[in-house]
Amino acid sequence: MVITSSILAQETNKKSFLGKALETLSHIEQNYAVEDGQQLFRETYPYNNNYNASYLGGGENSTKSNLYSYLWPFSGSLSAYVAVLEKTDARKTKAHIDKSVLKGLEQYYDKRHPAGYASYVNSAPQSDRFYDDNIWLGIDFVDLYLHTREKRYLDKALEIWTFVASGMDDKLGGGIYWCEQKKESKNTCSNAPAVVYLLKLYEATKIKTYLEEAMELYAWTKKNLQDPSDKLYWDNVSLSGKISKAKYPYNTGQMIQSAALLYKITKEKRFLEEAQESAQSGLDYFFTAPNSAKNSNSYPVLKRSDNWFIAIMLRGYIELYHQDKDRRYIDAFQSNLNHAWHAMRDDNGLFGKDWSSDAATSKQKWLLDQFAIAEMYARLAGL
């Protein structure tokens, strides 16, 4: 069944995007929370104690039987609740971040020098530390500081940056590694968001060094990891110089956000033009064109991916919208999220990954996919 845009519009009016974000977060808490006082979550619902975390790059950490989720899926809770706080400024949301989310996050805190967050809880045997995991957290802490002006959030963001900066060296001419224990590649996912991180630190502190470092890292990522044919971004470059040419939504999205922020700060038009080039190519590559053989809808439909990759891509398009007021991309995301509310949820209020389907097809739902959907509803609220 194809849900028409008019029906979607009528139904959307019954619950705001912010309301959808809050309801989704409620379903996550109900279905994934581990009731042991640690404020942590399981990785999947239904729970699978033999879950294989392939995103850890192999090794023993990928195949452990774990009661709790890894850091990356858990970090989605901080991003989602910060996005809600930015739209509501509600005391209840702020209290939940401080008393629940940050309490849970501290279970991953790792005191190896420089201190940072490890991929699994610190009550278990020591696990690897990923620079990109820490970057996403650092961005959230800067956002918390920019919204509340509470210095403790900025202090935490600066502490995390010290760890991230330790993952940078002169091999390949610069750039940040992906994993502290596997310094084999420099990835777009650890460099593009690091530019966003630095630019937000500059906004928070007005320390010019952060802006200069951001511009250098932006140029390095563009030079080493951008496909010149379409202005999208490849996944990584190994120390041998071999490029992994997979293209994921979040990598391009973070470079769109980086360029849009650079334009906001410097007013150099080239940054806006670079953001717009990648944004148009992203629409062509990560969406199916409307009224095509594979898409009978009147709007561009997102291609299947991890929902979190799409949420991070959305951050870039929203930042660009704030600079050029072009609603095409925002409208496309809103149409997809309208569809998701009606067609991609199961009986537990949890979402699948297939944006072209009218059913929440997968039985097992990943924690991070759910937080990503909640984040997207919150970020789109009021736009």
C-alpha positions as CSV (number, residue, x, y, z in Angstrom):
1,M,0.0,0.0,0.0
2,V,1.3,3.4,-0.9
3,I,0.5,6.1,1.6
4,T,-0.3,9.3,-0.3
5,S,1.3,12.6,0.8
6,S,-2.1,14.1,1.6
7,I,-2.8,11.3,4.1
8,L,0.6,11.6,5.6
9,A,0.1,15.3,6.0
10,Q,-3.2,14.8,7.8
11,E,-1.8,12.2,10.1
12,T,1.4,14.2,10.8
13,N,-0.7,17.0,12.2
14,K,-2.0,14.7,15.0
15,K,1.5,14.4,16.5
16,S,4.4,16.8,16.1
17,F,7.9,15.6,15.1
18,L,8.9,16.5,18.7
19,G,6.1,14.3,20.0
20,K,7.3,11.5,17.8
21,A,10.9,11.9,19.1
22,L,9.7,11.7,22.7
23,E,7.4,8.7,22.1
24,T,10.2,6.9,20.3
25,L,12.6,7.6,23.2
26,S,10.0,6.2,25.6
27,H,9.7,2.9,23.6
28,I,13.5,2.7,23.6
29,E,13.6,3.0,27.4
30,Q,10.9,0.4,27.7
31,N,12.5,-2.2,25.5
32,Y,16.2,-1.8,25.8
33,A,17.0,-0.6,29.3
34,V,18.8,-3.0,31.7
35,E,17.2,-2.7,35.1
36,D,20.3,-2.9,37.3
37,G,20.8,0.7,38.2
38,Q,23.7,1.3,35.7
39,Q,21.5,3.3,33.3
40,L,22.7,1.1,30.4
41,F,21.0,-0.6,27.5
42,R,21.0,-3.9,25.6
43,E,22.3,-3.8,22.1
44,T,19.3,-5.4,20.4
45,Y,15.6,-6.0,20.9
46,P,14.8,-8.8,21.3
47,Y,18.0,-9.3,23.3
48,N,20.6,-11.5,21.6
49,N,23.5,-12.3,23.9
50,N,25.5,-13.6,20.9
51,Y,25.3,-10.4,19.0
52,N,28.3,-9.9,16.6
53,A,29.4,-6.3,16.6
54,S,31.0,-6.3,13.2
55,Y,31.6,-2.5,13.4
56,L,34.5,-3.0,15.8
57,G,36.8,-4.1,13.1
58,G,37.2,-7.7,14.1
59,G,39.1,-9.3,17.0
60,E,37.8,-10.7,20.3
61,N,35.8,-7.6,21.1
62,S,33.5,-8.3,18.2
63,T,32.3,-11.7,19.4
64,K,32.0,-11.3,23.2
65,S,28.7,-12.2,24.9
66,N,27.7,-8.9,26.4
67,L,24.9,-7.8,28.7
68,Y,25.3,-4.2,27.7
69,S,25.5,-2.4,24.4
70,Y,28.8,-1.1,23.1
71,L,29.6,2.6,23.4
72,W,28.7,3.6,19.9
73,P,25.0,2.5,20.2
74,F,24.8,3.9,23.7
75,S,26.1,7.3,22.5
76,G,23.0,7.7,20.4
77,S,21.1,8.3,23.6
78,L,23.2,11.4,24.4
79,S,22.7,12.8,20.8
80,A,19.0,12.2,20.8
81,Y,18.3,13.7,24.2
82,V,20.6,16.7,23.4
83,A,18.6,17.3,20.2
84,V,15.4,17.2,22.2
85,L,16.8,19.6,24.8
86,E,17.7,22.1,22.1
87,K,14.1,22.2,21.0
88,T,12.4,22.2,24.4
89,D,14.8,23.4,27.1
90,A,12.7,21.2,29.4
91,R,14.0,20.6,32.9
92,K,12.9,17.0,32.8
93,T,15.0,16.4,29.7
94,K,18.0,18.1,31.2
95,A,17.7,16.1,34.4
96,H,17.4,12.9,32.4
97,I,20.7,13.7,30.6
98,D,22.5,14.5,33.8
99,K,21.1,11.7,36.0
100,S,20.6,8.9,33.5
101,V,22.5,9.4,30.2
102,L,25.7,10.8,31.6
103,K,25.7,8.3,34.5
104,G,25.5,5.5,32.0
105,L,28.2,7.1,29.8
106,E,30.6,7.0,32.7
107,Q,30.5,3.2,32.7
108,Y,32.6,3.5,29.5
109,Y,35.1,6.0,30.8
110,D,38.7,4.8,30.4
111,K,41.6,6.4,32.3
112,R,44.3,5.3,30.0
113,H,46.4,8.4,29.1
114,P,45.0,10.5,27.6
115,A,41.6,9.7,29.1
116,G,38.7,8.9,26.8
117,Y,35.8,6.5,26.3
118,A,36.3,2.8,25.5
119,S,34.2,0.7,23.3
120,Y,32.8,-1.4,26.2
121,V,32.1,-0.8,29.9
122,N,35.0,-0.4,32.3
123,S,33.8,-3.2,34.6
124,A,34.7,-5.7,31.8
125,P,38.2,-6.5,30.6
126,Q,39.8,-3.5,28.8
127,S,38.5,-2.8,25.3
128,D,39.6,-0.8,22.3
129,R,39.1,2.9,22.0
130,F,37.8,4.5,18.8
131,Y,38.5,8.1,17.9
132,D,35.2,8.5,16.1
133,D,33.2,7.2,19.0
134,N,34.8,9.9,21.2
135,I,34.3,12.6,18.5
136,W,30.5,12.0,18.5
137,L,30.5,12.4,22.3
138,G,32.6,15.5,22.1
139,I,30.3,17.2,19.7
140,D,27.3,16.4,22.0
141,F,29.1,17.9,25.0
142,V,30.0,21.1,23.1
143,D,26.3,21.3,22.0
144,L,25.3,20.9,25.6
145,Y,27.6,23.7,26.6
146,L,26.5,26.0,23.8
147,H,22.9,25.5,24.9
148,T,23.3,25.7,28.7
149,R,26.6,27.5,29.1
150,E,27.5,25.1,31.9
151,K,31.2,24.9,32.0
152,R,31.4,21.3,33.1
153,Y,30.1,20.2,29.6
154,L,32.8,22.3,27.9
155,D,35.5,20.8,30.2
156,K,34.4,17.3,29.2
157,A,34.5,18.3,25.5
158,L,38.0,19.6,25.9
159,E,39.1,16.5,27.7
160,I,37.7,14.3,24.9
161,W,39.4,16.5,22.3
162,T,42.8,15.8,24.0
163,F,42.2,12.1,23.4
164,V,41.1,12.6,19.8
165,A,44.1,14.9,19.0
166,S,46.4,12.1,20.2
167,G,45.1,10.1,17.2
168,M,46.7,12.5,14.7
169,D,50.1,12.3,13.2
170,D,52.0,13.2,10.0
171,K,51.6,9.9,8.2
172,L,49.7,10.5,4.9
173,G,50.3,14.2,5.5
174,G,48.0,14.4,8.6
175,G,44.5,13.2,9.6
176,I,43.1,11.2,12.5
177,Y,43.2,7.4,12.8
178,W,40.0,5.4,13.3
179,C,41.1,3.2,16.3
180,E,43.8,3.7,18.9
181,Q,44.7,0.0,18.9
182,K,44.5,-0.4,15.1
183,K,46.4,2.5,13.6
184,E,46.0,1.1,10.1
185,S,43.7,3.7,8.4
186,K,42.5,7.2,8.5
187,N,38.8,7.4,8.0
188,T,36.3,10.0,6.9
189,C,34.2,9.1,10.0
190,S,37.1,10.2,12.3
191,N,38.1,13.3,10.3
192,A,35.0,14.9,8.9
193,P,33.2,15.0,12.3
194,A,36.5,16.2,13.9
195,V,36.2,19.3,11.7
196,V,32.6,19.9,13.0
197,Y,33.9,19.3,16.6
198,L,36.7,21.8,16.2
199,L,34.4,24.4,14.7
200,K,32.0,24.0,17.6
201,L,34.9,24.3,20.0
202,Y,35.9,27.5,18.3
203,E,32.3,28.8,18.6
204,A,32.4,27.9,22.3
205,T,35.8,29.4,23.1
206,K,36.7,31.8,20.3
207,I,40.2,30.3,20.4
208,K,41.5,30.8,16.9
209,T,43.7,27.6,17.0
210,Y,40.6,25.5,16.8
211,L,39.4,27.3,13.6
212,E,42.8,26.9,12.0
213,E,43.0,23.2,12.9
214,A,39.5,22.7,11.5
215,M,40.4,24.3,8.2
216,E,43.6,22.2,7.9
217,L,41.7,19.0,8.7
218,Y,38.9,19.9,6.3
219,A,41.4,20.5,3.5
220,W,43.2,17.2,4.3
221,T,39.9,15.2,4.2
222,K,38.8,16.8,1.0
223,K,42.2,16.1,-0.7
224,N,42.5,12.5,0.5
225,L,39.0,11.2,0.7
226,Q,36.7,13.1,-1.7
227,D,35.7,11.5,-5.0
228,P,36.3,14.3,-7.4
229,S,33.8,12.9,-9.9
230,D,30.8,13.5,-7.7
231,K,32.0,15.4,-4.6
232,L,31.0,12.6,-2.2
233,Y,33.4,11.0,0.3
234,W,35.0,7.6,0.4
235,D,35.3,5.6,3.6
236,N,39.0,5.6,4.4
237,V,42.6,5.5,3.3
238,S,45.1,2.9,4.6
239,L,48.6,3.8,5.6
240,S,49.7,2.2,2.3
241,G,47.6,4.7,0.4
242,K,44.9,2.3,-0.6
243,I,41.5,3.9,-0.6
244,S,38.3,2.1,0.5
245,K,35.8,3.6,-1.9
246,A,32.6,2.7,-0.1
247,K,30.3,5.7,0.3
248,Y,28.2,6.1,3.4
249,P,25.7,8.8,4.1
250,Y,27.3,10.1,7.3
251,N,30.7,10.7,5.8
252,T,29.4,13.0,3.2
253,G,26.9,14.5,5.6
254,Q,29.6,15.5,8.0
255,M,31.6,17.2,5.3
256,I,28.5,19.1,4.2
257,Q,28.1,20.2,7.9
258,S,31.8,21.1,8.0
259,A,31.6,23.3,4.9
260,A,28.4,25.0,6.0
261,L,29.9,25.8,9.4
262,L,33.1,27.1,7.7
263,Y,30.9,29.4,5.6
264,K,29.0,30.5,8.6
265,I,32.2,31.5,10.4
266,T,34.4,32.8,7.6
267,K,31.8,33.9,5.0
268,E,34.0,32.5,2.3
269,K,31.6,31.6,-0.5
270,R,33.7,28.6,-1.6
271,F,32.7,26.7,1.5
272,L,29.0,27.2,0.8
273,E,29.5,26.2,-2.8
274,E,31.4,23.0,-1.7
275,A,28.6,22.1,0.7
276,Q,26.0,22.6,-1.9
277,E,27.8,20.5,-4.5
278,S,28.1,17.6,-2.0
279,A,24.5,18.1,-0.9
280,Q,23.1,17.7,-4.4
281,S,25.2,14.7,-5.1
282,G,24.1,13.2,-1.8
283,L,20.5,13.6,-2.9
284,D,21.3,11.8,-6.1
285,Y,23.3,9.0,-4.5
286,F,21.6,8.3,-1.1
287,F,18.0,8.7,-2.2
288,T,15.9,7.1,-5.0
289,A,14.5,9.7,-7.3
290,P,10.7,10.2,-7.1
291,N,8.4,8.7,-9.7
292,S,11.1,6.3,-10.9
293,A,11.0,2.6,-11.5
294,K,12.1,1.9,-7.9
295,N,10.1,4.8,-6.3
296,S,6.4,5.4,-7.0
297,N,6.3,8.2,-4.3
298,S,6.3,11.9,-5.0
299,Y,9.4,12.5,-2.9
300,P,13.0,11.2,-2.9
301,V,13.1,8.0,-0.8
302,L,16.1,7.2,1.4
303,K,18.0,4.1,0.4
304,R,18.4,1.4,3.0
305,S,21.3,2.1,5.4
306,D,21.9,2.1,9.1
307,N,19.5,4.8,10.3
308,W,22.2,6.4,12.3
309,F,24.3,7.0,9.2
310,I,21.2,8.8,7.8
311,A,20.7,10.9,11.0
312,I,24.3,12.1,10.9
313,M,23.8,13.0,7.2
314,L,20.7,15.0,8.2
315,R,22.9,17.1,10.5
316,G,24.8,18.3,7.5
317,Y,21.7,19.1,5.5
318,I,20.2,21.0,8.4
319,E,23.3,23.1,8.8
320,L,23.3,23.9,5.1
321,Y,19.6,24.9,5.3
322,H,20.5,27.4,8.0
323,Q,22.9,29.0,5.6
324,D,21.1,28.9,2.2
325,K,17.4,28.3,3.2
326,D,17.0,25.7,0.4
327,R,14.2,23.5,1.7
328,R,14.5,20.7,-0.9
329,Y,16.6,18.5,1.3
330,I,14.7,19.2,4.5
331,D,11.4,18.5,2.7
332,A,12.8,15.2,1.5
333,F,13.8,14.1,5.0
334,Q,10.5,15.2,6.5
335,S,8.6,13.2,3.9
336,N,10.7,10.1,4.7
337,L,10.2,10.5,8.5
338,N,6.4,11.0,7.9
339,H,6.4,7.7,6.0
340,A,8.5,6.0,8.7
341,W,6.0,6.8,11.5
342,H,3.2,5.0,9.6
343,A,5.1,2.2,7.8
344,M,8.4,1.4,9.5
345,R,7.3,0.8,13.1
346,D,6.5,-2.6,14.7
347,D,4.1,-3.3,17.5
348,N,6.7,-2.2,20.0
349,G,7.1,1.2,18.4
350,L,10.5,0.3,17.0
351,F,11.7,1.1,13.5
352,G,13.1,-1.0,10.7
353,K,15.7,0.2,8.2
354,D,13.9,-0.1,4.8
355,W,12.5,3.3,3.9
356,S,10.8,2.0,0.7
357,S,8.9,-0.6,2.6
358,D,5.5,-0.4,4.3
359,A,6.5,-2.8,7.1
360,A,9.0,-2.9,9.9
361,T,10.5,-6.0,8.3
362,S,13.4,-7.0,10.5
363,K,12.5,-8.8,13.7
364,Q,15.6,-7.8,15.7
365,K,16.0,-4.1,16.1
366,W,19.4,-2.4,16.8
367,L,19.5,0.1,19.6
368,L,21.4,2.8,17.6
369,D,18.8,2.7,14.8
370,Q,16.1,3.6,17.2
371,F,18.1,6.5,18.8
372,A,18.9,7.8,15.3
373,I,15.2,8.0,14.4
374,A,14.4,9.8,17.6
375,E,17.2,12.3,16.9
376,M,16.0,12.9,13.4
377,Y,12.4,13.7,14.6
378,A,13.8,16.1,17.2
379,R,16.2,17.9,14.8
380,L,13.4,18.3,12.2
381,A,10.9,19.7,14.7
382,G,10.0,23.2,13.8
383,L,11.9,23.4,10.6
